[in-house]
Amino acid sequence: MVRCDCNSRGYSKSEGDSNEICKSKNCNKLDVFDWNDDLPKPPYTNDIVEVRFKNTRKAFFYNVNDLLLTKGDIVAVEANPGHDIGVVSLVNSLVYSQMKKYKVSRDSSEIKKIYRKAKQLDIEKWFEAVDLEPKALVKCREIAESLNLQMKIGDVEYQGDKTKAYFYYIAEERVDFRELIKLLADHLKIRVEMKQIGARQEAGRIGGISSCGRELCCTTWLTNFISVTTSAARTQDISHNPVKMAGQCGKLKCCINFEMDVYLDALKKFPDSNIPIETTKGPFFHQKSDIFRKIMWYSSEKNAPVNLTPISAEKVHEYIALNKKGVKINFAASENVDTPVVEKELGYENVVGTDSISRFDDQNKSLKKKRKKKKKPNVIKKEN
């Protein structure tokens, strides 16, 4: 039994194969579902394969030696300098779809070669390199702090042959880390390279659990980061609380964009919210909308939710049409005449603190009292 660099750290040998494959097929970060897996296999076309390294780093490599590779094989690939160790994450025709997605040409000079399937000695050396990463990360942070460098070092990745280490950091301004590299190289006795990444890339590499209770999207499947704006949140009537809207990277959550198209399609059936409704009591102004229940809330004050009156979107269309004809709507703000009948929704109820934690002790005491045997009455024996 040996280890992989995923969270399960479990590799086991398959029958009839000297190489190791990961026991957990879905443990890889940014795992790709092979929808061609159950289809008849085309002629062997593994001239280019996708290889996964630590966390979310992936790259394409030429299979120059025509190795029979499958998903999960550990391979030694070309690096600069030396070689690196990675796990095959994608093979066959789906690789070309991925290359097209990331706009990588088959003739690109960035595509390097696969040397061989990793031997046991290569794997053992790779594990030794992985075990060195935590101490190297702590040492790098200590040196950066002693040099007063305004940078946050988030992750480190050792090359498979233990000859080079990549340190990933984020910084708001340009950082002169030449002295840091010099001190690190002297301490670790290897080549050191610093790579600057963004806050979203750092969250994807480190991983974590989001407020929805699931693993971060940028860790599991999201690869292209589309800018998220506050207008998307306003369109969906999301609370403008920066703490709730921000993800672990400190930026707006990527999932705000996921349902944006659904909301935009639904809003096409809504009237213009900038048009007030002219009533006999004065103009009523739009305050908020419940898009999926198709309800719009109006108030007699433009910038304050006073006398909020819910009106269905269809009714608002009718009222605006009547206003254009010069007819004012006759309804009182205090009378919710246009309130649609909505069933009471079952939601979350916070019951923390509503009862004492010692209530269980009280129950136990009462049970003990009941279980106590009744004392027999004293019987006085008569003397003969």
C-alpha positions in Angstrom: 0.0 0.0 0.0 1.4 3.4 -1.0 0.0 6.9 -1.0 -1.2 9.5 -3.5 -1.2 13.2 -3.1 -5.0 13.5 -2.7 -6.8 13.6 0.6 -7.4 9.8 0.7 -3.6 9.2 0.2 -4.5 5.6 -0.8 -3.2 3.7 -3.8 -3.5 -0.1 -4.3 -2.2 -2.4 -6.9 -4.7 -3.7 -9.4 -4.6 -7.4 -10.5 -2.2 -8.0 -13.3 -0.8 -4.5 -13.2 2.5 -3.5 -11.6 1.5 0.1 -11.5 -0.7 1.6 -8.7 -4.1 3.3 -9.2 -6.0 5.5 -6.8 -8.5 3.6 -4.7 -10.9 6.5 -4.8 -11.8 7.3 -8.4 -13.4 10.7 -7.5 -11.0 12.0 -5.0 -9.0 14.2 -7.4 -9.6 17.9 -7.4 -11.1 19.2 -10.7 -11.9 15.6 -11.7 -13.3 15.3 -15.3 -16.1 12.9 -16.0 -15.3 10.8 -19.0 -18.6 10.5 -20.8 -17.0 8.3 -23.5 -16.1 5.6 -20.9 -19.1 3.4 -21.7 -18.9 3.9 -25.5 -17.0 1.6 -27.9 -13.3 2.5 -27.6 -11.8 4.2 -30.7 -8.4 3.2 -31.9 -5.7 4.0 -29.4 -5.0 7.7 -29.6 -3.1 8.5 -26.4 -0.5 10.6 -28.2 -1.4 13.4 -25.7 -2.7 12.8 -22.2 -3.7 15.1 -19.3 -1.7 14.7 -16.1 -2.7 16.0 -12.6 -0.2 17.2 -10.0 -0.8 18.6 -6.5 -4.2 20.2 -5.9 -5.6 21.8 -9.0 -2.5 21.9 -11.2 -2.9 20.0 -14.5 -1.0 19.9 -17.8 -0.9 18.1 -21.2 2.0 15.9 -22.1 3.1 14.0 -25.3 3.1 10.2 -25.0 6.2 9.9 -27.1 7.0 6.3 -26.1 3.5 5.0 -26.9 2.8 3.8 -23.4 -0.5 2.1 -22.7 -1.8 4.6 -20.2 -5.1 4.7 -18.3 -6.7 7.1 -15.9 -4.9 6.8 -12.5 -1.5 5.7 -13.7 1.5 7.4 -12.0 3.9 8.7 -14.6 7.3 10.5 -14.7 7.1 13.5 -16.9 9.6 16.1 -18.2 10.4 19.1 -16.0 12.8 21.9 -16.0 15.2 20.7 -14.7 14.8 17.0 -14.0 11.5 15.2 -13.9 8.2 15.4 -12.0 5.7 12.8 -10.9 2.0 13.1 -11.7 -1.2 11.1 -12.1 -2.9 10.6 -15.4 -6.3 12.3 -15.2 -7.6 12.0 -18.7 -6.9 9.9 -21.8 -8.2 9.3 -25.4 -10.4 11.7 -27.4 -11.7 13.7 -24.4 -8.2 15.2 -24.0 -8.5 17.1 -27.3 -11.8 18.5 -26.1 -10.1 19.8 -23.0 -7.2 21.3 -25.1 -9.8 23.1 -27.2 -11.5 24.4 -24.1 -8.2 25.8 -22.7 -7.1 26.9 -26.2 -3.9 24.8 -26.2 -2.5 23.9 -29.6 -1.2 20.4 -30.3 2.0 22.0 -31.6 2.5 24.2 -28.5 6.0 24.3 -27.1 4.5 24.2 -23.6 3.5 20.6 -24.0 6.3 18.4 -22.6 7.0 14.7 -22.8 6.1 11.7 -20.6 9.3 9.7 -19.9 7.8 6.5 -18.4 5.5 4.9 -15.9 6.7 5.7 -12.5 8.8 3.0 -10.8 8.7 2.2 -7.1 11.8 4.2 -6.5 10.3 7.2 -8.2 7.1 6.9 -6.1 9.1 6.6 -2.8 11.1 9.7 -3.7 7.9 11.5 -4.6 6.4 10.7 -1.2 9.6 11.9 0.6 9.2 15.2 -1.3 5.5 15.5 -0.3 6.5 15.0 3.4 9.0 17.9 3.2 6.3 20.4 2.1 4.8 21.4 5.5 8.1 22.2 7.1 9.3 24.1 4.0 6.1 26.2 4.0 6.5 27.1 7.7 10.2 28.0 7.1 9.3 30.2 4.1 6.7 32.1 6.1 9.2 32.7 8.9 11.8 34.1 6.6 9.3 36.3 4.8 8.1 37.7 8.1 11.7 38.4 9.2 12.3 40.3 6.0 9.0 42.2 6.4 7.7 41.1 3.0 4.1 42.1 2.4 3.1 38.7 0.9 1.0 35.8 2.0 2.5 32.4 1.2 -0.3 29.9 0.8 1.1 26.7 -0.6 4.3 24.9 -1.6 4.8 22.1 -4.2 7.9 20.0 -4.4 9.0 18.6 -7.7 8.8 14.8 -7.8 12.6 14.3 -7.9 13.2 16.7 -4.9 15.3 19.1 -6.9 13.0 22.1 -7.0 10.1 23.6 -5.0 7.4 26.0 -6.1 6.0 28.5 -3.5 2.7 30.1 -4.3 1.9 33.5 -2.8 -0.5 36.4 -3.1 0.4 40.0 -2.7 -1.3 43.3 -3.4 1.8 45.1 -4.5 5.1 44.0 -6.2 7.4 42.2 -3.8 11.2 41.9 -4.0 11.7 38.3 -2.9 15.3 37.9 -4.2 16.7 37.7 -0.6 13.9 35.3 0.3 14.8 32.9 -2.5 18.5 33.1 -1.6 17.9 32.2 2.1 15.4 29.5 1.2 17.7 27.8 -1.3 20.5 27.8 1.3 18.3 26.3 3.9 16.5 23.7 1.7 19.4 22.9 -0.6 17.2 22.9 -3.7 16.1 25.3 -6.4 13.3 27.7 -5.4 10.7 29.4 -7.6 8.1 31.8 -6.4 4.7 32.0 -8.3 2.2 34.7 -7.7 -1.5 33.7 -7.8 -4.8 35.4 -7.2 -7.1 35.0 -4.2 -9.5 32.7 -6.2 -6.6 30.5 -7.3 -5.4 30.3 -3.7 -8.8 29.2 -2.5 -8.9 26.5 -5.2 -5.5 25.1 -4.3 -6.0 25.0 -0.5 -9.7 24.0 -0.6 -12.4 24.2 2.1 -16.1 24.0 2.8 -18.4 26.8 1.6 -21.4 28.3 3.4 -23.6 25.9 1.5 -22.0 23.0 3.2 -20.3 21.6 0.1 -16.7 21.7 -1.0 -15.6 24.8 -2.9 -16.6 24.9 -6.5 -13.1 26.1 -7.6 -11.6 23.0 -5.9 -14.0 20.4 -7.3 -14.9 21.5 -10.8 -14.8 25.2 -11.6 -11.8 26.2 -13.8 -12.6 29.4 -15.5 -13.2 32.4 -13.1 -15.8 34.8 -14.5 -15.9 38.2 -12.8 -18.8 38.6 -10.4 -20.4 42.0 -10.0 -22.7 43.5 -7.4 -25.3 44.1 -10.1 -25.8 40.3 -10.4 -26.6 40.3 -6.6 -29.0 43.2 -7.0 -30.8 41.5 -9.9 -31.4 38.4 -7.7 -32.4 40.5 -4.6 -29.6 39.0 -2.6 -28.8 40.7 0.8 -26.1 43.3 0.4 -24.1 41.9 3.3 -20.4 41.7 2.3 -19.8 38.9 4.8 -22.6 36.7 3.3 -21.8 37.5 -0.4 -18.0 36.9 -0.1 -16.4 33.5 -0.4 -13.4 32.1 1.3 -11.2 34.0 -1.2 -12.6 37.3 0.0 -14.2 38.0 -3.4 -17.9 37.7 -4.4 -19.0 34.1 -4.6 -18.8 32.6 -8.0 -22.2 30.9 -7.5 -23.9 34.3 -7.7 -23.5 33.9 -11.5 -24.9 30.4 -11.7 -28.6 31.4 -11.6 -28.3 34.8 -13.2 -29.7 33.7 -16.5 -32.8 32.2 -14.8 -33.5 35.4 -13.0 -33.0 37.5 -16.1 -35.5 35.3 -18.0 -38.0 35.6 -15.2 -37.6 39.4 -15.0 -38.6 39.8 -18.7 -42.2 39.2 -17.6 -42.1 41.9 -14.9 -43.0 45.5 -15.6 -40.4 48.3 -15.3 -39.8 48.8 -11.6 -38.8 52.4 -12.1 -42.4 53.4 -13.0 -44.4 54.4 -10.0 -48.1 53.5 -9.6 -50.4 56.6 -9.5 -53.1 56.1 -7.0 -55.8 58.3 -5.4 -53.5 58.4 -2.3 -50.5 59.5 -4.3 -47.7 57.7 -6.1 -46.5 54.3 -4.9 -42.9 53.3 -5.6 -41.3 49.9 -6.1 -39.3 48.6 -3.2 -38.5 44.9 -3.9 -39.7 41.9 -5.9 -40.3 38.2 -5.2 -39.3 36.9 -8.7 -40.5 33.3 -8.4 -43.8 34.1 -6.7 -44.3 37.0 -9.2 -45.0 39.6 -6.5 -43.9 43.2 -6.4 -43.9 45.3 -3.2 -44.7 49.0 -3.4 -44.5 51.8 -0.8 -45.9 55.3 -0.5 -42.4 56.6 0.3 -39.7 56.4 -2.5 -36.7 55.6 -0.3 -38.4 53.9 2.7 -40.4 50.7 3.0 -43.5 52.4 4.5 -47.0 50.9 4.1 -45.6 48.1 2.0 -48.3 46.7 -0.4 -47.7 43.4 -2.3 -49.1 43.4 -5.8 -48.9 40.6 -8.4 -46.9 41.4 -11.5 -49.9 40.9 -13.7 -51.9 43.5 -11.7 -48.9 46.0 -11.9 -49.1 45.7 -15.7 -52.8 46.5 -15.6 -52.2 49.5 -13.2 -49.5 51.0 -15.4 -51.6 50.6 -18.5 -54.5 52.4 -16.7 -52.1 55.2 -15.5 -51.1 55.8 -19.1 -54.7 56.4 -19.9 -54.9 58.9 -17.1 -56.8 56.7 -14.6 -55.6 56.6 -11.0 -55.8 53.4 -9.0 -58.2 53.5 -6.0 -56.9 51.4 -3.2 -55.7 52.1 0.3 -52.2 51.2 1.3 -53.4 49.9 4.7 -55.8 47.4 2.9 -53.8 44.7 1.3 -56.5 44.2 -1.4 -54.0 42.8 -3.9 -52.2 40.5 -1.6 -52.1 37.1 -3.2 -53.0 34.1 -1.1 -49.8 32.3 -0.3 -49.5 29.2 1.8 -47.3 29.4 4.8 -43.8 28.2 4.1 -41.9 25.9 6.3 -38.5 27.4 7.1 -35.7 27.3 9.5 -36.5 28.0 13.2 -33.7 28.8 15.6 -34.4 26.9 18.8 -31.0 27.4 20.4 -31.4 28.8 23.9 -35.1 28.2 24.1 -34.7 25.5 26.7 -32.2 24.9 29.5 -29.5 22.4 29.0 -30.1 21.1 32.6 -33.6 19.9 31.6 -32.2 16.4 31.2 -30.9 16.5 34.8 -34.3 17.4 36.0 -35.9 14.5 34.1 -33.3 12.1 35.5 -34.1 13.3 39.1 -37.8 12.8 38.6 -37.3 9.3 37.2 -35.1 8.3 40.1 -37.8 9.5 42.5 -40.4 7.3 40.8 -38.1 4.3 40.9 -37.6 4.5 44.6 -39.4 1.7 46.4 -42.1 2.7 48.9 -41.1 2.1 52.5 -43.1 -0.6 54.2 -45.1 0.7 57.2 -43.7 -0.2 60.6 -45.6 -3.1 62.2 -45.7 -3.4 66.0 -45.6 -7.0 67.1 -47.8 -7.8 70.1 -46.1 -9.6 73.0 -47.7 -12.7 74.3 
